[in-house]
Amino acid sequence: MEIGIALPTMCRGYDRAATVEWSRLADQGPISSISCGERMAYHNPEMWTTLAAAAAVTERVQIFANLSVVPAHPVALVAKQAATLDVLSEGRFTLGVGVGGRGGDYRSLGAGSERRHDRLDRAVAELRSLWAGAPPFDGADPVGPPCVRPGGPPVLAGALGPKSLGRAARWADGVVSFSVGGVPGEIAWSADAARRAWTDAERATPRLVSGCFYTLGIPDARTVLHGFTAEYLDFLGSGNATAAAAAMKTYDADALRRTLDAAEAAGLDEFILVPGSADRAVLDATLDLIAAR
């Protein structure tokens, strides 16, 4: 199983230096991918710009958009952004797509969230058509640049429930799920559910990716992780966010090893560690932990 790491873009204090340092050190190994996600009404930097910077200062590591809330954007714009990253990374780019769960992000973009699952289905078909060189409308030029990978980058679906997995099994190359606290049972359940959906759709086994929040190598790692998680999940309500944060144990190296072992046992292709702090010590501790596996 490969192990990727997210850039700490959702952490307070993330800056240019962290972008360059985390990207370059991850590129030296043993990290498989670097990634970040999309939020609009939040303090994080913009996803596509950040990943473009990471692609420009790396040569080996995969670049992963985890993930784009495609129904909130014009499809042609997402196609162009993804194609540009595919070119900047020389084919090292993977696109995660989903419908999101935050109405404020849709509203901040002036987009409606109604029928967003149907819109995502149609959008992925349109993305692939645009990457194949079809014009966005009759008489228009194609949306460039041409992708390095024929047909465009791989597309992973941020899907979890049976209905969303059933839809994703028709058009995705795989699934990216998430267990906030790295709970082994959740990880195994998600992997099994994805495999069942692909079997029901009579498709080959999907690429399976998951991840969790964590901190390592810093003083008060538990407090930092719980604070980060509670802030990030605040849209669920402060009580629910605080309860979810309090249950987390992935501030401890042994607990994190158990999570990684469980993910590997569940048959995942990759597990992504999402840091709760931008402190360089977290990255150093993570690289040591992965190298020792």
Secondary structure, DSSP 4 states (H G I P E B T S, - for coil): -EEEEE--TTSTT--HHHHHHHHHHHHTTT--EEEE---SSSSSPPHHHHHHHHHHT-SSSEEEEEEEEGGGS-HHHHHHHHHHHHHHTTS-EEEEEE--S-HHHHHHTT---TTHHHHHHHHHHHHHHHHTT--SSTTPPP-SSPPSSTT-S-EEE---SHHHHHHHHHH-SEEE---TT--HHHHHHHHHHHHHHHHHTT-PPPEEEEEEEE--SSTTHHHHHHHHHHHHTGGG-HHHHHHHHHT--TTSHHHHHHHHHHHHHTT-SEEEEEES---HHHHHHHHHHHHT-
